[in-house]
Amino acid sequence: MNVLTVMRTGPVIPVIVIDQIEDAVPLARALVAGGIRVLEVTLRTPVALKAIEAIANEVEGAIPGVGTITQRKDFDAALKAGALFGVSPGLTPELIAAAKDSALPLLPGVMTPSDVVAARAAGFTELKLFPAQQAGGVGMLKALGGPFPELHFCPTGGISAATAPDFLCLPNVACVGGSWLTPANAVAARDWGRITALAQETAGLKRPTH
């Protein structure tokens, strides 16, 4: 599975933080039940890799990935856990080399036109604009579409259910990333029904044919 296929699977990639390992499988099942199959579990908690492993082994239909990749060792750990893709907040020479050496497809983060040029030179055509709102949001993506018409973006950071459609209507946006599908209070209450409902609303968001 390549990165563009992952991006086109659904309009939104939920950015997930899992604090309690016992929440991993029911949370993933709730999202998949609502039509959201691509799941980015961030490496922000001690249980993240175990959570990805549990999702990969127990949640039918899920496409688990690792978020917040920042160093070479994260690639091997992600593959061992069963991740099918990785996402990084930025891109460094170390990450470029690690991505070329790894079987894990990487969606690297960029913020500026210089970042985009460097990522494209390294062979990446699918990019995460992060933090999207702070980087200029919809206006920035429209501007990047001129010199970089062949690139596909997943803007992430500061996007909500209300603003996601503004991004998804752009021809160079394949999907968006967001944390609104897994509100902390819903996860804490283990209100999986609410998360499924949010996923159903999100899965119905329209995108142009790219």
N, C-alpha and C positions, 0 to 999 in steps of 0.2 A: 504494500500500500504506500503510495507516494503522498507528499504533503498536499498537493492540489486536490487529490481525491478526498483526503481527510477534510479539507476546508469546504469542499462542495457537498459533503454529506448532510450538513444542516446549516441553517442560517447563523447559528450561534454556537460557539465553543464555551461551555461554562468553565469559569476559572474557580477551582474547588480547593478549599482548605479543609482538611480533615484532622481534627484533634483527637477523636476517639476512634480506635480501629473498628469497634463494633458498629459504627455508623456507616462505614464504607460501602458495604454491600447493599443495605436497604436504600441508602441515598442514591447509589448508581441505578438500582432497579427502579426507583421512583422517576428518575430522569429518563431512562430508556422507555418506561411505560408511557411517558408523555411525548415520546418521539424524538428525544435528544439522545443520540447515541455516542457522539464524540465527547469525551470527558477529559479535561486537563486537570490532573491532580498535582498541585504545586508542592515543591520540595521545601515547604515552610514549616513542617512539623516533623517530629521524630517518627511518626507512624506512616508518613506519606508512601514510602516504598512498599510497606506491608499492605497498605490500603490498595495500591495499584495491583499488587499480586492477587489479593482477594477478589478484586473486581474482574481481573483477567480470567481467573479460574471459575468464578461463580455467577457472573452476570451475563447471561446470553444476550447477544446483540450489542454489547458495549464495545466501544473502540477506545480503550484507555491510553492516555498519554501522560507524560511527565512534564510539568511546568517548572519554571525557575531553574533551568539548567545553566550553570555558571562555570563549570569546570569539567575537565576531561573525564574524571572518574564518574561523573553523573551519567554518562552515556552507557557505560557497562552496567551500572546499577539499574538503570532504567530497563535495559534489555533483559537483564536477569529477572526483574520483577514482572516482565510480560508486557511492558509498554510497547505500543505500536508506533508512537511518534514522540518527539520532544519539542519543547518550546523554550526559548531563551529570551531574557529581557533585553539583551544586547548581543553584540558579536565582536569577538576578539580573535587575534591570530591563533590563540590556543584552541578556541572553539571551532574555528574553521578547519584546523588540522584534525581535531578530534572527530568532527562530523565526516570528514573525508575517509577517516579510518574506520568509522562505525557503520553498522547496518541500520542504525536508528535514523529515520528521516527527521530532519530538523527544520523547524519554523523559527528563524532567528529574528530578534528584535532590532528595529532601526528607529531613529527619531529624526534625523536630518537628511537632506539630500546627499551629503557626503557619506553618511552611513549607507544609504541606498546604493550609491555608486560602488562602494567597497564590497557590499554584499553581492551585488550583481557580478562584479569582477571575480568573486570567489565561486560563482556558479549558482547562486540562489536566485530564483525567480518568484518565490512565494515568501512574503515577509510580514512580520508582525509590526505594525506601527504602534510604538509604546513609549511613553504614555500618550494615548491618542488625543485626548482633549487638550492636554497641556502642550502637545506638539503642534496644535493648530486645527485639529478636528477635521470636519468635512472640507473646509477650505484648503487645508494642507494636502489632503488626498486628491482634490481636484487639481491642484497645482502640480503634484507629482505625476499625474496622469499624462501631462504634456510631454516631458522628456523621457518618461518611462512607461510607454503604453503597453509593453509586454509583461509588466509585473502585476502580481496579484497580492492584495493586502488583507490582513486580518487586524483591523484596528482594535486595540484593547486598552482600557484604562479610562475610567470616567464615563463609560457608556452605560446607559440605562435602557429599560424597556421602552421608555418614551422616545429616546434619541436614536435607538438602533435603526429604525427605518430610514432615517436621514443618511446613514452610512451605507445601508444595504442597497439603496437605489443607485449608488455610484458604480460605474462599469468596471472599475479596477478593485472593487471590494468583493471578495469571494465569501466572506463571513465576518462576524465580529466576535470578540471575546468579551465576556462579562461575568460578574459575580452575582448579579441580581437573581439568578435562578436558584441559588442556594443561600437564602438569607440566614444569617447566623442564628437568629431567634427561631426560625423554623427547624434548623438542624438541631439546636439545643433541645427543642421540644419534641424532636423526632416526629414532626408533622409532615410525613412523607406525602400525604394527600395534597397538601398545599404545594409542595415542590413539583409533583406531577402536574398539577393545574398550571403552574408557571411554565413548565416545560411545554405543555400543550399549546399555550398561548404563543410561546416563542417559536415553536416548530412551524407555526402557521405564517410566520413573517415571510414576505415575498422578496425575491431577489430578481434582478434582470438576468437574462440569459447571457452568459459571458462567453 
